[in-house]
Amino acid sequence: MDKAVIYIHGKGGDAEEALHYKSLFSDCDVIGLDYTAQFPWEAKEEFPLLFNSIYRNYKTVEIIANSIGAYFAINALSNQQIEKAYFISPIVDMERLIADMMIWANVTEDELKEKKEIQTTFGETLSWDYLCYVRENPIIWKIPTHILYGEKDNLTAYGTIFEFAQRTHSTLSVMRNGEHWFHTEEQMKFLDEWIVENSKHNDRFSRATCVR
């Protein structure tokens, strides 16, 4: 085939999740990005190498990226030849998310700077190096993109995702009562229909929001 779709999983996921999308892209090879990066600076090194090893075998490549996988993609693949991107519950403002987690954990910036790393009660490790990297590497994204967002996403506020969609001229679809993790039968049906609707024709990307 001339076209590939690369799936980039989120935290706790794996490349095998790409199997779900094969039936939605019958005219493409769907390939899971089997990456090991845990931090954006690692993704910056690893992602281009993995992407290019796939891209060289195809004329065009699209990507599907989930949650932090989308942030890693934005950080590492913004200069690659990607025809279109589909972002599912993307993390688009990592500095805001880290700041929110610091509030949840009752940690000040001075404390984090002094201790470098702080383990939270909700399972995340706050990192001073991570926060500094995010601040020193603002994201720039110009690739045509469709975004799917759950109304009850607990990691990214609607205003944050809306601002990103406007700034990058992406389309934004919001699932009422949807969560950050799309996993129920109803949510996956919505996700699949969203993929099909946005993949079946040439797109006109604009600052659009579709709430269903």
Buried (B, 14 or more C-beta within 10 A) or exposed (E): EEBBBBBBBBEEBEBEBBEBBBEBBEEBBBBBBEBEBEEBBBBBEBBBEBBEEBBEEBEBBBBBBBBBBBBBBBBBBEEBEBEBBBBBBBBBBBBBBBEBBBEEBEBEEEBBEEEEEBEBEEEBEBBBEBBEBBEEEEBEBEBBBBBBBBEEBEBBBBEBBBEBBBEBBBBBBBBEEBBBBBEEEEBEEBBBEBBEEBBEEEEEBEEBBEEE
